[in-house]
Amino acid sequence: MRSLQALPFVAVAMLFTPAASQAQLLPDPTTVLPAPPTLVNGILTIGNTTLQPDTAATQEELPGLGHKFELFGPMNKDVDPENASGNSGHSGGGAGGNEVISAVTNPTDFAFAYRSLPPGIPIGAFTNQIGLKYYFVFPRSCFAGSPRVTLLVDSNGDGNTDFAAHGHVNPGGNYAACPTNMWRYEDLTDGLPRWEVTGASIPGITPNVYMPWKPFAAAIAAALPAHKVSAAFLLDGESCQFAPSPVTCGKAYYDLLTIENRTLEIWQDAVKKQ
C-alpha cells in the first residue's frame, strides 16, 4: 500500500439526466469535499493515493455474514478507553474488554475502515444499516468532513464506481463541535440532513445541500435504476491534512460501525494487514 497522502484536488461533477445516454464530466469548484474516490478494477484511488483492498482476506466466514472490514493507514484495532478489563481468554480474538478500532490522525495519512460489497447492492439496502459510535479524545473533534462514511456508487452496473455519497456524523453541514471524552452513537440513516454527493449532479439532489437519508437514497435510485454500491468505508484524517491543529489531528475511537449487513463489534470483524 502506498502512503496515504493528499495533494490539492480539483473536483469534477458527473451530470446525469433521466433521458441521457452518457454522463458529461463538468468542473465543480463549489464542493466542500475533494474529488470523489473511485474503485476501478479493484483499485481504490483517493487523490494521489492508490491501494488494493484484499477481498480474499476479508472474505465472510459463513454465507450471509458479508465481508469483514479492512483497516488501512493509522486505523487500528484498539480497546475502549472506558472498558479495557473484559473477559479472560482473549475473547473475540483480542485482549478482551470492549474491542474497538481507533485512529491517531496526522497530516500525512488517511485512516480507513473499508468494506467491500460484492457484487454490489442497491442504495436502498442501507436504510437503517449505516451507523457508528465515536469517542474523540480532547481536544480532538470532528471538523471539515472528518470523520464520515462514504459509499462508492457504480452508476450503470459496469463494475467501476462513478461517484461517492458521503454521510456525516454531524447533520446539516455542521462539521465541527462534536462532543469529546464520551461515547456518542450516530444513526446516519435517520431523519436528519447528513448526506451529500461528490462527482455527480443527480436530479433531486442539490449540490452542497445536505439531505436526510431516505429522500437522498430515493433520488439516486430513481435517477440511476441500474446503480450499485460497490464498497463503503469510514474515513478519518482528511481534515488533519488540510487544516492541521489539535482539533483535527489526534485520537478517535470507533465502535459498532455498521455498513449494511455487518457491524464491527469485535476485532474478528476486521482485518489489518499493514
C-alpha positions in Angstrom: 0.0 0.0 0.0 1.3 3.4 -0.9 1.4 6.1 1.8 -2.0 7.7 2.2 -1.0 11.2 1.3 -3.2 14.0 -0.1 -2.5 16.6 -2.8 -4.7 19.5 -3.8 -7.8 18.3 -5.6 -9.9 19.5 -8.5 -13.3 18.1 -8.1 -15.5 17.1 -11.0 -19.2 16.5 -11.3 -20.8 13.9 -13.5 -24.1 15.1 -14.8 -26.9 12.6 -15.0 -30.3 13.2 -16.6 -33.1 10.6 -16.9 -33.0 10.8 -20.7 -29.2 11.0 -21.1 -27.4 8.1 -22.6 -24.0 9.3 -21.4 -22.6 11.2 -18.5 -20.8 14.5 -19.0 -17.9 15.5 -16.8 -18.0 19.0 -15.6 -15.7 21.0 -13.3 -17.3 21.5 -9.9 -15.3 24.1 -7.9 -18.1 24.6 -5.3 -17.9 21.3 -3.5 -16.6 21.3 0.1 -15.1 17.9 -0.2 -12.2 16.8 -2.5 -12.6 14.9 -5.8 -14.5 11.7 -5.1 -12.7 8.4 -4.5 -13.0 5.8 -7.2 -12.9 2.0 -7.3 -11.9 0.8 -10.7 -10.8 -2.8 -11.4 -10.5 -3.4 -7.7 -8.1 -0.5 -7.2 -9.2 2.3 -4.7 -7.9 5.7 -5.7 -8.2 8.8 -3.5 -6.3 11.8 -4.8 -2.7 10.6 -5.5 -3.2 7.5 -3.3 -3.9 4.0 -4.7 -4.4 0.8 -2.7 -5.8 -2.6 -3.4 -8.2 -4.0 -0.8 -7.7 -7.7 -0.1 -11.1 -9.2 -0.7 -9.7 -12.7 0.0 -8.5 -11.7 3.5 -11.9 -10.2 4.3 -14.0 -13.0 2.9 -17.0 -13.8 5.0 -16.6 -16.7 7.4 -20.1 -18.1 6.6 -22.6 -17.4 3.8 -24.6 -14.3 4.5 -22.2 -12.6 7.0 -20.7 -10.4 4.4 -17.1 -9.2 4.0 -15.2 -8.1 7.1 -13.8 -4.6 7.4 -10.2 -3.9 6.3 -8.2 -1.3 8.2 -5.8 1.0 6.4 -3.4 3.7 7.4 -3.4 4.6 11.1 -6.8 2.9 11.7 -6.0 0.0 14.1 -7.6 -2.4 16.5 -7.9 -1.0 20.0 -9.7 -1.2 23.3 -12.4 1.0 24.7 -10.7 3.7 26.9 -13.6 3.2 29.4 -13.8 -0.6 29.4 -10.4 -2.4 29.0 -11.0 -5.2 31.5 -13.3 -7.6 29.7 -13.2 -11.3 29.7 -10.2 -13.6 30.1 -9.1 -15.9 27.3 -8.8 -13.2 24.7 -12.5 -13.2 23.8 -13.3 -12.1 20.3 -9.8 -12.9 19.1 -8.3 -9.9 21.0 -7.3 -8.9 24.5 -10.8 -8.8 26.0 -12.6 -5.7 27.1 -14.7 -3.8 24.7 -12.8 -4.3 21.4 -13.0 -1.2 19.2 -10.9 0.5 16.5 -9.1 3.8 16.6 -7.1 6.3 14.6 -4.5 8.8 15.6 -4.8 11.2 12.7 -1.8 13.0 11.4 -1.0 15.5 8.5 0.2 12.7 6.1 -2.1 9.7 6.4 -5.8 8.8 5.9 -7.4 6.3 8.2 -9.9 3.9 6.7 -12.2 1.1 7.8 -13.1 -0.3 4.4 -15.8 -2.8 3.5 -16.1 -4.5 0.1 -19.7 -5.2 -1.1 -19.5 -7.6 -4.0 -21.3 -7.9 -6.4 -22.8 -4.5 -5.5 -26.1 -3.7 -3.8 -28.8 -1.1 -4.3 -28.5 2.0 -2.1 -31.9 1.3 -0.5 -30.4 -1.8 1.2 -28.5 0.5 3.5 -31.6 2.0 5.1 -31.3 1.6 8.9 -27.9 0.0 8.4 -25.3 2.7 8.5 -24.2 4.0 11.9 -21.3 4.2 14.3 -20.2 5.2 17.8 -17.3 7.6 18.2 -15.2 8.8 21.1 -12.9 11.8 20.5 -10.1 12.3 22.9 -10.0 16.0 23.8 -9.1 18.3 22.1 -9.7 16.2 19.0 -13.2 16.7 17.5 -14.9 16.4 14.1 -14.1 19.1 11.6 -14.5 19.8 7.8 -15.9 16.4 6.8 -13.9 14.1 9.0 -15.0 11.6 10.1 -17.6 10.4 7.6 -18.9 7.3 5.9 -18.5 7.2 2.1 -20.4 4.9 -0.3 -18.8 4.2 -3.7 -21.5 4.1 -6.3 -21.4 2.4 -9.7 -24.0 4.3 -11.7 -24.6 1.8 -14.5 -23.5 -1.6 -13.2 -20.3 -1.9 -15.2 -18.3 -2.7 -12.0 -16.4 0.7 -11.7 -17.6 3.5 -9.4 -18.6 6.8 -10.8 -19.4 9.0 -7.8 -19.4 9.0 -4.0 -22.1 9.6 -1.4 -21.0 10.9 2.0 -22.8 10.7 5.3 -21.6 13.0 8.1 -21.7 12.4 11.9 -23.0 16.0 12.4 -26.0 16.9 10.4 -26.7 19.9 8.2 -23.1 20.7 7.2 -22.1 21.4 10.8 -18.7 19.8 10.5 -17.4 20.9 13.9 -18.1 20.8 17.7 -18.6 17.0 18.2 -18.6 16.1 21.9 -15.3 14.9 23.4 -14.3 12.3 26.0 -17.6 10.5 25.7 -19.1 7.9 23.5 -21.8 9.0 21.1 -23.8 7.0 18.7 -25.0 8.3 15.3 -27.5 6.7 13.0 -26.6 8.0 9.6 -29.9 7.0 8.1 -32.1 8.9 10.5 -34.2 11.9 9.5 -31.5 14.5 9.8 -29.8 16.1 6.9 -26.4 14.3 6.7 -25.9 13.2 3.1 -24.3 14.8 0.0 -22.8 13.7 -3.3 -19.4 14.4 -4.9 -18.7 13.6 -8.5 -22.2 13.7 -9.8 -25.1 16.0 -10.4 -28.3 14.0 -9.8 -31.9 15.1 -10.2 -33.5 15.7 -6.8 -30.1 16.3 -5.1 -28.9 19.9 -4.8 -25.1 20.3 -4.7 -23.8 21.2 -1.2 -27.2 20.9 0.4 -27.4 18.1 2.9 -30.3 15.7 2.8 -31.8 13.1 5.1 -31.1 9.5 4.1 -34.5 8.4 2.7 -35.1 11.1 0.1 -31.4 11.1 -0.7 -31.3 7.3 -1.4 -34.6 7.5 -3.3 -33.3 10.2 -5.6 -30.3 8.1 -6.6 -32.4 5.0 -7.1 -34.9 6.9 -9.3 -32.2 8.7 -11.4 -30.0 5.6 -11.8 -32.1 2.4 -11.7 -29.0 0.2 -12.7 -26.8 1.6 -9.9 -24.9 -0.5 -7.4 -22.9 0.4 -4.3 -19.6 -1.5 -4.7 -17.9 -0.6 -1.4 -18.1 1.7 1.6 -15.7 3.0 4.3 -15.3 5.1 7.4 -12.8 7.8 6.6 -10.9 9.8 9.2 -7.9 12.2 9.0 -8.7 14.3 5.9 -9.2 17.5 7.9 -5.9 16.9 9.7 -4.2 17.1 6.3 -5.5 20.4 5.0 -6.1 22.1 8.4 -3.7 20.5 11.0 -4.5 21.5 14.5 -5.1 19.9 17.9 -8.8 19.7 17.0 -8.3 18.0 13.6 -5.2 15.8 14.5 -5.4 13.4 17.3 -7.1 10.2 18.6 -10.6 9.0 17.9 -12.1 5.6 18.9 -14.9 4.0 16.8 -17.2 1.1 17.7 -20.3 -0.6 16.3 -19.5 0.6 12.8 -22.4 -0.7 10.7 -22.2 -0.8 6.9 -25.2 -2.7 5.5 -25.4 -6.3 6.9 -22.2 -6.3 9.0 -21.3 -4.5 12.2 -17.7 -4.1 13.5 -18.3 -5.3 17.1 -15.1 -7.2 17.9 -11.6 -7.5 16.4 -12.6 -10.6 14.5 -14.8 -8.3 12.3 -11.8 -6.5 10.9 -8.5 -7.3 9.2 -5.3 -5.3 9.5 -2.5 -6.3 7.1 -0.1 -3.4 7.2 
